[in-house]
Amino acid sequence: MKAIPSMSRTGCCYDTPPMESFFHTLKVELVHERRWATWDEARRDLFAYIEGYYNRQRIHSTLGYITPEQAERNAS
């Protein structure tokens, strides 16, 4: 597996914190609780967490305590 370099701009402090927050939440709510037997199983559970829970059910304080899906609907 090859490492993918960061895509943020040099000196831009606003690129990294949202992703660090997301990965912290992912680790606390899913990864630290599980051990997967295969990469496919891990991929399936990560997809289900992100698309089924994180984006559709989990409220986010930065969005005014609504889900990202609700924020998308409100924006259109």
C-alpha positions in Angstrom: 0.0 0.0 0.0 1.4 3.4 -1.0 1.0 6.5 1.2 -0.9 9.4 -0.3 0.6 12.8 0.6 -1.4 15.5 2.2 -3.4 17.7 -0.2 -3.5 20.7 2.0 -1.9 24.0 1.0 1.3 25.1 2.8 0.5 27.4 5.7 -3.2 26.9 5.6 -4.4 26.0 9.1 -8.0 25.4 8.0 -7.5 22.3 6.0 -6.4 19.8 8.6 -8.7 20.3 11.7 -11.9 19.1 10.1 -10.3 15.8 8.9 -8.5 15.3 12.3 -11.9 15.7 14.0 -13.6 13.2 11.6 -10.8 10.6 12.1 -10.9 11.0 15.9 -14.7 10.5 15.9 -14.3 7.5 13.5 -11.7 5.9 15.8 -13.6 6.5 19.0 -17.1 5.4 17.7 -16.1 2.5 15.5 -12.4 1.5 15.1 -11.4 1.1 18.7 -14.5 -1.1 19.3 -13.8 -3.6 16.5 -11.3 -6.1 15.0 -11.9 -7.2 11.5 -11.0 -10.6 10.0 -10.6 -9.2 6.4 -10.1 -5.9 4.6 -13.4 -6.4 2.8 -15.2 -6.7 6.2 -13.5 -3.5 7.4 -14.3 -1.7 4.2 -18.0 -2.7 4.5 -18.2 -1.6 8.1 -16.4 1.7 7.4 -18.7 2.5 4.5 -21.8 1.6 6.6 -20.6 3.9 9.4 -19.9 6.8 7.2 -22.8 6.6 4.8 -25.4 5.0 7.1 -24.7 6.7 10.4 -22.2 9.6 10.3 -23.8 11.4 7.3 -27.5 10.5 7.9 -28.1 10.0 11.6 -25.3 11.5 13.7 -25.9 15.2 14.7 -23.0 17.6 14.3 -22.5 20.6 16.5 -20.8 22.6 13.7 -24.0 22.3 11.7 -26.3 23.5 14.5 -27.0 20.0 15.8 -28.5 18.6 12.7 -27.2 15.8 10.4 -25.1 16.5 7.3 -28.0 15.1 5.3 -30.4 17.7 6.8 -27.9 20.4 6.2 -27.7 19.4 2.5 -31.5 19.5 2.2 -31.7 22.9 3.9 -29.1 24.3 1.6 -31.0 23.5 -1.5 
